[in-house]
């Protein structure tokens, strides 16, 4: 407290407690003071005042427990302890996806905002939504940020190799379960989604799918084929693999164009031709072509 007019007027600074919210506060002066002549002073009371130094907070929450290609989006709620006055999408940082549709929830008195988080295609890892401290409440108190995270698996499995058990199918290789094609994927796959293995050129007359099975922690799918002698000659049979899904339900990236094997079950033939159809004593020889 200090006075600049000989003690008639005194000035001081009142500092309310930090993180406090109160209404109807009063400043009272006790009667324990005297004037210079020793006369006791009367008690006094100032007008009521309100205090709001309460730091506003926000709680961020994902609705979904995890995201994948089958469910790439989730609702996100932003629950504030006090209604913010200047909260916008610019106050939000998203990792692994994007925020859209930010709006105040009906009936929340401006304390709850909702938005949609859509995970980036191809992203696998931890996605998050973070609110920074760049917002304030109606009293001008700067807010404290909040955050939440969600597991994301939108990565698409790839085929790392295609290996045929026989690089050249001949007549000697025909029979039941004579050829296998092993497809190795980059991650564990869902056994409920059987991959489709197609060949080019079409070799359906030679190969008939007999069975298929997963192994190596569901990272390898092996198709077994019965082989028929269909008089086929195909030097370079390429393989396309599609239709598989990883454990999270994400579709694989289609794999095509890899040369896996050749087929030669075409039986050789011979044509014989004789130049002279008739031979006699005067014409005892003829050219024969095979």
C-alpha positions, 0 to 999 in steps of 0.5 A: 500500500502507498499514498501520494497525498499525505495519507488521505488516499491509499493505493494497492494491488489486489491479486486473486488466487490462481485457478480460482472462480468466485462471484460476489467477492468483497474488500473490507476495511477494518476499524483498526486504523486512526487518523493523525490525531488518534481518532479511530476510523470506521469500518468500510466495504467496497463494491462486490467483484467477481474473480475468474482465473480458472484455467479452461481445459479440453478433453479430446476423445476418439469414438473408434478404438481403431481404424482400418480400410473397412472403417477409415473414419471416426468421430472425435469429441472436444469437451471443454470445461468452459465454452471457448470463444475462439476455437477453430480447426486451426487449433487442431493438429492431426497426425495420420489423418485429417479433421473435417466437419468441426461444429458445436454439439447441439445442447452443449452450451458451446462446451462440446465440439464434434468433428470427423477424423479420417485416416490417411490411406496407406498409413499404419501407426498411431494417429492422433488429434491434439488441441493447442493452447491457442484458445481462451474462455469468455474471461480471456483465460488461455486454455490448456491443450488436450490430445487423444490417439488411435491405432491405424492400419491402412497399409496395404499388404504386398506380394514379395515373391511368387515361387512355382515348384516347377519352372518348366512343366512337361509331359513327365510332370502331369498328374494330381498335385504336381505343381505348387505356387507359393505366394509370400506376403509382406505381413500376416493375412486374413485366412478368410480371404483367399487370394485369386491366382490368375495366369497369362496366357490362360492355362486352364486346360493344363492346371486345375486348382486342387487346394490352397493353404496358409502357412508361416504365420499366414504370410505364405499362401500355397496353391496346389494344382493338378497338371494335365497334358493339354498339348500346350506350349507357353514359354513365359507364364505370368502370375497375377495375385489379387483378392487377399486381405491382411489381418485388419481387413485391408485389401492387398495391393494387386501383384501382376506381371511376374514370370513364374514358369513355362509349359511344354506338353505339346507332343512333337509330330513328323511329316514324311514326303517322297518326291517321286510317287512312282519308282522304276528301273529308270528312276530308282531314287527319290528325295524323301523329306522328314 
